[in-house]
Amino acid sequence: MKINRVLLKEFYEGLDERSREALDSAVLRVVEVKKNAGKIAVVTGSGPNLHEGVTTLIAELMDKGIVDGVTTSSAVINHEMSGVLDRVKMCNAAPLGLDEKKMPRGNVFEFTELTDEEFDGIRKEMPLDEELLQKGKTADGHMVVKAAGNMAYPMGLRTELIAEEILGISRQTGLPFEVVAGWGCDPRTMLGKGSEKGLPVLVTIPQMVGGGHVGLAVGDSISVAERSHRIAAMLGCADVIIESAVALTQEIHDGPFETYTGHGIWSWWQGQPVFSLEGKALIRFDLDENLRRAQDLQKESAMIQEAIDKGLPKTKISKIPFRMEMSAFARHEGSIPVIGDIGMIWPVFALKIADALDIELEFMSYKQETAEGKEMREWIVNNIKYFNREIMLSCFMEWKKRK
């Protein structure tokens, strides 16, 4: 996709002054790290990261050697397996003869827009309710581009069923669900690019719930302890950790094997592998101004650390709504909060880094409300394909031969 530098300049200027300064500092830190062969890890949430094209941009940054590992949610795994974004027809469930008590709020039922060839391919994998599909064709409704797969028929059901098959292969191989799923995912997804490049893409413990049976299969594929160890290894190797519109990050970057915040002290005590956030940069893209206020309070008066030292509630002493991730972030010397819309922040951030490293990006995300953002979303719908079961099985056979 063509890069609109004029629009990205407008995005940059649309941030407040402190966010522009923070973004510039974050870019300089990442560029410095990459020039010295360091590593960058990204911690993503779902929701806006998908709709703003951020997950697709991260896959591009993985391809270009800028991002070296990703943690995400089971919901993102579900959506990437289904093609990231797709076009669905939303209909009233009543005329379709479906049990209205089991329908989502608004009594809506969705149908995935697929070609005849794609429908034929799915028919080889699972039986389809042809009568329901025919009703969907003639029913009143409206078309929407949305995060792919989870709610629409038949793609949502297909992904749920394939998740059980992937779980079976994970148990045979001892590999995380995400690795096996990556074998069959489009290489323009984070999962697919991780598989292609041998880079870790893992669901965190707090983000495991939310992807339906995909989330359950992710959780059942390897133990919680092994998942924690794998994530700790990724974050331990990273010089910079970038958090993008994600909640509960203190439970991610301050997990059971991290010592700088104190949470990993007993793992160290018992001789287990641990890592430290000391000396790393924590960059966070977030809309919540309170994140920056918490950092200001800490810098101005060490208030947050004082509350911890005295065993006092941080919310009461700071007088602001205190999200869990604010604690370690506010106290960490290398934290950089960039407050603003990730649809504006990420493309500017990526382009500045690419320019500094003399890298040409082939995909660029844009804020979805812009004309370029709408074009980008259509490009994702039309170009990023859903999970390919045959390729996954072929990779599984190759894995067995190597073993």
Secondary structure as a PSIPRED ss2 file (coil, helix, strand):
# PSIPRED VFORMAT (PSIPRED V4.0)

   1 M C   1.000  0.000  0.000
   2 K C   1.000  0.000  0.000
   3 I C   1.000  0.000  0.000
   4 N C   1.000  0.000  0.000
   5 R H   0.000  1.000  0.000
   6 V H   0.000  1.000  0.000
   7 L H   0.000  1.000  0.000
   8 L H   0.000  1.000  0.000
   9 K H   0.000  1.000  0.000
  10 E H   0.000  1.000  0.000
  11 F H   0.000  1.000  0.000
  12 Y H   0.000  1.000  0.000
  13 E H   0.000  1.000  0.000
  14 G H   0.000  1.000  0.000
  15 L C   1.000  0.000  0.000
  16 D C   1.000  0.000  0.000
  17 E H   0.000  1.000  0.000
  18 R H   0.000  1.000  0.000
  19 S H   0.000  1.000  0.000
  20 R H   0.000  1.000  0.000
  21 E H   0.000  1.000  0.000
  22 A H   0.000  1.000  0.000
  23 L H   0.000  1.000  0.000
  24 D H   0.000  1.000  0.000
  25 S H   0.000  1.000  0.000
  26 A H   0.000  1.000  0.000
  27 V H   0.000  1.000  0.000
  28 L H   0.000  1.000  0.000
  29 R H   0.000  1.000  0.000
  30 V H   0.000  1.000  0.000
  31 V H   0.000  1.000  0.000
  32 E H   0.000  1.000  0.000
  33 V H   0.000  1.000  0.000
  34 K H   0.000  1.000  0.000
  35 K H   0.000  1.000  0.000
  36 N C   1.000  0.000  0.000
  37 A C   1.000  0.000  0.000
  38 G C   1.000  0.000  0.000
  39 K C   1.000  0.000  0.000
  40 I E   0.000  0.000  1.000
  41 A E   0.000  0.000  1.000
  42 V E   0.000  0.000  1.000
  43 V E   0.000  0.000  1.000
  44 T E   0.000  0.000  1.000
  45 G C   1.000  0.000  0.000
  46 S C   1.000  0.000  0.000
  47 G C   1.000  0.000  0.000
  48 P H   0.000  1.000  0.000
  49 N H   0.000  1.000  0.000
  50 L H   0.000  1.000  0.000
  51 H H   0.000  1.000  0.000
  52 E C   1.000  0.000  0.000
  53 G C   1.000  0.000  0.000
  54 V H   0.000  1.000  0.000
  55 T H   0.000  1.000  0.000
  56 T H   0.000  1.000  0.000
  57 L H   0.000  1.000  0.000
  58 I H   0.000  1.000  0.000
  59 A H   0.000  1.000  0.000
  60 E H   0.000  1.000  0.000
  61 L H   0.000  1.000  0.000
  62 M H   0.000  1.000  0.000
  63 D H   0.000  1.000  0.000
  64 K C   1.000  0.000  0.000
  65 G C   1.000  0.000  0.000
  66 I C   1.000  0.000  0.000
  67 V C   1.000  0.000  0.000
  68 D C   1.000  0.000  0.000
  69 G E   0.000  0.000  1.000
  70 V E   0.000  0.000  1.000
  71 T E   0.000  0.000  1.000
  72 T E   0.000  0.000  1.000
  73 S C   1.000  0.000  0.000
  74 S H   0.000  1.000  0.000
  75 A H   0.000  1.000  0.000
  76 V H   0.000  1.000  0.000
  77 I H   0.000  1.000  0.000
  78 N H   0.000  1.000  0.000
  79 H H   0.000  1.000  0.000
  80 E H   0.000  1.000  0.000
  81 M H   0.000  1.000  0.000
  82 S C   1.000  0.000  0.000
  83 G C   1.000  0.000  0.000
  84 V C   1.000  0.000  0.000
  85 L E   0.000  0.000  1.000
  86 D E   0.000  0.000  1.000
  87 R E   0.000  0.000  1.000
  88 V E   0.000  0.000  1.000
  89 K E   0.000  0.000  1.000
  90 M E   0.000  0.000  1.000
  91 C E   0.000  0.000  1.000
  92 N E   0.000  0.000  1.000
  93 A C   1.000  0.000  0.000
  94 A H   0.000  1.000  0.000
  95 P H   0.000  1.000  0.000
  96 L H   0.000  1.000  0.000
  97 G C   1.000  0.000  0.000
  98 L C   1.000  0.000  0.000
  99 D C   1.000  0.000  0.000
 100 E H   0.000  1.000  0.000
 101 K H   0.000  1.000  0.000
 102 K H   0.000  1.000  0.000
 103 M C   1.000  0.000  0.000
 104 P C   1.000  0.000  0.000
 105 R C   1.000  0.000  0.000
 106 G C   1.000  0.000  0.000
 107 N C   1.000  0.000  0.000
 108 V E   0.000  0.000  1.000
 109 F E   0.000  0.000  1.000
 110 E E   0.000  0.000  1.000
 111 F E   0.000  0.000  1.000
 112 T E   0.000  0.000  1.000
 113 E C   1.000  0.000  0.000
 114 L C   1.000  0.000  0.000
 115 T C   1.000  0.000  0.000
 116 D H   0.000  1.000  0.000
 117 E H   0.000  1.000  0.000
 118 E H   0.000  1.000  0.000
 119 F H   0.000  1.000  0.000
 120 D H   0.000  1.000  0.000
 121 G H   0.000  1.000  0.000
 122 I H   0.000  1.000  0.000
 123 R H   0.000  1.000  0.000
 124 K C   1.000  0.000  0.000
 125 E C   1.000  0.000  0.000
 126 M C   1.000  0.000  0.000
 127 P C   1.000  0.000  0.000
 128 L C   1.000  0.000  0.000
 129 D C   1.000  0.000  0.000
 130 E H   0.000  1.000  0.000
 131 E H   0.000  1.000  0.000
 132 L H   0.000  1.000  0.000
 133 L H   0.000  1.000  0.000
 134 Q H   0.000  1.000  0.000
 135 K H   0.000  1.000  0.000
 136 G H   0.000  1.000  0.000
 137 K H   0.000  1.000  0.000
 138 T H   0.000  1.000  0.000
 139 A C   1.000  0.000  0.000
 140 D C   1.000  0.000  0.000
 141 G E   0.000  0.000  1.000
 142 H E   0.000  0.000  1.000
 143 M E   0.000  0.000  1.000
 144 V E   0.000  0.000  1.000
 145 V E   0.000  0.000  1.000
 146 K E   0.000  0.000  1.000
 147 A E   0.000  0.000  1.000
 148 A C   1.000  0.000  0.000
 149 G C   1.000  0.000  0.000
 150 N C   1.000  0.000  0.000
 151 M C   1.000  0.000  0.000
 152 A E   0.000  0.000  1.000
 153 Y E   0.000  0.000  1.000
 154 P C   1.000  0.000  0.000
 155 M H   0.000  1.000  0.000
 156 G H   0.000  1.000  0.000
 157 L H   0.000  1.000  0.000
 158 R H   0.000  1.000  0.000
 159 T H   0.000  1.000  0.000
 160 E H   0.000  1.000  0.000
 161 L H   0.000  1.000  0.000
 162 I H   0.000  1.000  0.000
 163 A H   0.000  1.000  0.000
 164 E H   0.000  1.000  0.000
 165 E H   0.000  1.000  0.000
 166 I H   0.000  1.000  0.000
 167 L H   0.000  1.000  0.000
 168 G H   0.000  1.000  0.000
 169 I H   0.000  1.000  0.000
 170 S H   0.000  1.000  0.000
 171 R H   0.000  1.000  0.000
 172 Q H   0.000  1.000  0.000
 173 T H   0.000  1.000  0.000
 174 G C   1.000  0.000  0.000
 175 L C   1.000  0.000  0.000
 176 P C   1.000  0.000  0.000
 177 F H   0.000  1.000  0.000
 178 E H   0.000  1.000  0.000
 179 V H   0.000  1.000  0.000
 180 V H   0.000  1.000  0.000
 181 A H   0.000  1.000  0.000
 182 G H   0.000  1.000  0.000
 183 W H   0.000  1.000  0.000
 184 G H   0.000  1.000  0.000
 185 C C   1.000  0.000  0.000
 186 D C   1.000  0.000  0.000
 187 P C   1.000  0.000  0.000
 188 R C   1.000  0.000  0.000
 189 T C   1.000  0.000  0.000
 190 M H   0.000  1.000  0.000
 191 L H   0.000  1.000  0.000
 192 G H   0.000  1.000  0.000
 193 K H   0.000  1.000  0.000
 194 G H   0.000  1.000  0.000
 195 S H   0.000  1.000  0.000
 196 E H   0.000  1.000  0.000
 197 K H   0.000  1.000  0.000
 198 G C   1.000  0.000  0.000
 199 L C   1.000  0.000  0.000
 200 P C   1.000  0.000  0.000
 201 V E   0.000  0.000  1.000
 202 L E   0.000  0.000  1.000
 203 V E   0.000  0.000  1.000
 204 T C   1.000  0.000  0.000
 205 I C   1.000  0.000  0.000
 206 P C   1.000  0.000  0.000
 207 Q C   1.000  0.000  0.000
 208 M C   1.000  0.000  0.000
 209 V C   1.000  0.000  0.000
 210 G C   1.000  0.000  0.000
 211 G C   1.000  0.000  0.000
 212 G C   1.000  0.000  0.000
 213 H H   0.000  1.000  0.000
 214 V H   0.000  1.000  0.000
 215 G H   0.000  1.000  0.000
 216 L H   0.000  1.000  0.000
 217 A H   0.000  1.000  0.000
 218 V H   0.000  1.000  0.000
 219 G H   0.000  1.000  0.000
 220 D H   0.000  1.000  0.000
 221 S H   0.000  1.000  0.000
 222 I C   1.000  0.000  0.000
 223 S C   1.000  0.000  0.000
 224 V H   0.000  1.000  0.000
 225 A H   0.000  1.000  0.000
 226 E H   0.000  1.000  0.000
 227 R H   0.000  1.000  0.000
 228 S H   0.000  1.000  0.000
 229 H H   0.000  1.000  0.000
 230 R H   0.000  1.000  0.000
 231 I H   0.000  1.000  0.000
 232 A H   0.000  1.000  0.000
 233 A H   0.000  1.000  0.000
 234 M H   0.000  1.000  0.000
 235 L H   0.000  1.000  0.000
 236 G H   0.000  1.000  0.000
 237 C H   0.000  1.000  0.000
 238 A C   1.000  0.000  0.000
 239 D C   1.000  0.000  0.000
 240 V E   0.000  0.000  1.000
 241 I E   0.000  0.000  1.000
 242 I E   0.000  0.000  1.000
 243 E E   0.000  0.000  1.000
 244 S E   0.000  0.000  1.000
 245 A C   1.000  0.000  0.000
 246 V C   1.000  0.000  0.000
 247 A C   1.000  0.000  0.000
 248 L C   1.000  0.000  0.000
 249 T C   1.000  0.000  0.000
 250 Q H   0.000  1.000  0.000
 251 E H   0.000  1.000  0.000
 252 I H   0.000  1.000  0.000
 253 H H   0.000  1.000  0.000
 254 D C   1.000  0.000  0.000
 255 G C   1.000  0.000  0.000
 256 P C   1.000  0.000  0.000
 257 F C   1.000  0.000  0.000
 258 E E   0.000  0.000  1.000
 259 T C   1.000  0.000  0.000
 260 Y C   1.000  0.000  0.000
 261 T C   1.000  0.000  0.000
 262 G C   1.000  0.000  0.000
 263 H C   1.000  0.000  0.000
 264 G C   1.000  0.000  0.000
 265 I H   0.000  1.000  0.000
 266 W H   0.000  1.000  0.000
 267 S H   0.000  1.000  0.000
 268 W H   0.000  1.000  0.000
 269 W H   0.000  1.000  0.000
 270 Q C   1.000  0.000  0.000
 271 G C   1.000  0.000  0.000
 272 Q C   1.000  0.000  0.000
 273 P C   1.000  0.000  0.000
 274 V C   1.000  0.000  0.000
 275 F E   0.000  0.000  1.000
 276 S C   1.000  0.000  0.000
 277 L C   1.000  0.000  0.000
 278 E C   1.000  0.000  0.000
 279 G C   1.000  0.000  0.000
 280 K C   1.000  0.000  0.000
 281 A E   0.000  0.000  1.000
 282 L E   0.000  0.000  1.000
 283 I E   0.000  0.000  1.000
 284 R E   0.000  0.000  1.000
 285 F E   0.000  0.000  1.000
 286 D E   0.000  0.000  1.000
 287 L C   1.000  0.000  0.000
 288 D C   1.000  0.000  0.000
 289 E H   0.000  1.000  0.000
 290 N H   0.000  1.000  0.000
 291 L H   0.000  1.000  0.000
 292 R H   0.000  1.000  0.000
 293 R H   0.000  1.000  0.000
 294 A H   0.000  1.000  0.000
 295 Q H   0.000  1.000  0.000
 296 D H   0.000  1.000  0.000
 297 L H   0.000  1.000  0.000
 298 Q H   0.000  1.000  0.000
 299 K H   0.000  1.000  0.000
 300 E H   0.000  1.000  0.000
 301 S H   0.000  1.000  0.000
 302 A C   1.000  0.000  0.000
 303 M H   0.000  1.000  0.000
 304 I H   0.000  1.000  0.000
 305 Q H   0.000  1.000  0.000
 306 E H   0.000  1.000  0.000
 307 A H   0.000  1.000  0.000
 308 I H   0.000  1.000  0.000
 309 D H   0.000  1.000  0.000
 310 K H   0.000  1.000  0.000
 311 G C   1.000  0.000  0.000
 312 L C   1.000  0.000  0.000
 313 P C   1.000  0.000  0.000
 314 K H   0.000  1.000  0.000
 315 T H   0.000  1.000  0.000
 316 K H   0.000  1.000  0.000
 317 I H   0.000  1.000  0.000
 318 S H   0.000  1.000  0.000
 319 K C   1.000  0.000  0.000
 320 I C   1.000  0.000  0.000
 321 P C   1.000  0.000  0.000
 322 F C   1.000  0.000  0.000
 323 R C   1.000  0.000  0.000
 324 M C   1.000  0.000  0.000
 325 E C   1.000  0.000  0.000
 326 M H   0.000  1.000  0.000
 327 S H   0.000  1.000  0.000
 328 A H   0.000  1.000  0.000
 329 F H   0.000  1.000  0.000
 330 A H   0.000  1.000  0.000
 331 R H   0.000  1.000  0.000
 332 H C   1.000  0.000  0.000
 333 E C   1.000  0.000  0.000
 334 G C   1.000  0.000  0.000
 335 S E   0.000  0.000  1.000
 336 I E   0.000  0.000  1.000
 337 P E   0.000  0.000  1.000
 338 V E   0.000  0.000  1.000
 339 I E   0.000  0.000  1.000
 340 G C   1.000  0.000  0.000
 341 D C   1.000  0.000  0.000
 342 I H   0.000  1.000  0.000
 343 G H   0.000  1.000  0.000
 344 M H   0.000  1.000  0.000
 345 I H   0.000  1.000  0.000
 346 W H   0.000  1.000  0.000
 347 P H   0.000  1.000  0.000
 348 V H   0.000  1.000  0.000
 349 F H   0.000  1.000  0.000
 350 A H   0.000  1.000  0.000
 351 L H   0.000  1.000  0.000
 352 K H   0.000  1.000  0.000
 353 I H   0.000  1.000  0.000
 354 A H   0.000  1.000  0.000
 355 D H   0.000  1.000  0.000
 356 A H   0.000  1.000  0.000
 357 L C   1.000  0.000  0.000
 358 D C   1.000  0.000  0.000
 359 I C   1.000  0.000  0.000
 360 E C   1.000  0.000  0.000
 361 L C   1.000  0.000  0.000
 362 E C   1.000  0.000  0.000
 363 F C   1.000  0.000  0.000
 364 M C   1.000  0.000  0.000
 365 S C   1.000  0.000  0.000
 366 Y C   1.000  0.000  0.000
 367 K C   1.000  0.000  0.000
 368 Q C   1.000  0.000  0.000
 369 E C   1.000  0.000  0.000
 370 T C   1.000  0.000  0.000
 371 A H   0.000  1.000  0.000
 372 E H   0.000  1.000  0.000
 373 G H   0.000  1.000  0.000
 374 K H   0.000  1.000  0.000
 375 E H   0.000  1.000  0.000
 376 M H   0.000  1.000  0.000
 377 R H   0.000  1.000  0.000
 378 E H   0.000  1.000  0.000
 379 W H   0.000  1.000  0.000
 380 I H   0.000  1.000  0.000
 381 V H   0.000  1.000  0.000
 382 N H   0.000  1.000  0.000
 383 N H   0.000  1.000  0.000
 384 I C   1.000  0.000  0.000
 385 K C   1.000  0.000  0.000
 386 Y C   1.000  0.000  0.000
 387 F C   1.000  0.000  0.000
 388 N C   1.000  0.000  0.000
 389 R H   0.000  1.000  0.000
 390 E H   0.000  1.000  0.000
 391 I H   0.000  1.000  0.000
 392 M H   0.000  1.000  0.000
 393 L H   0.000  1.000  0.000
 394 S H   0.000  1.000  0.000
 395 C H   0.000  1.000  0.000
 396 F H   0.000  1.000  0.000
 397 M H   0.000  1.000  0.000
 398 E H   0.000  1.000  0.000
 399 W H   0.000  1.000  0.000
 400 K H   0.000  1.000  0.000
 401 K H   0.000  1.000  0.000
 402 R H   0.000  1.000  0.000
 403 K C   1.000  0.000  0.000
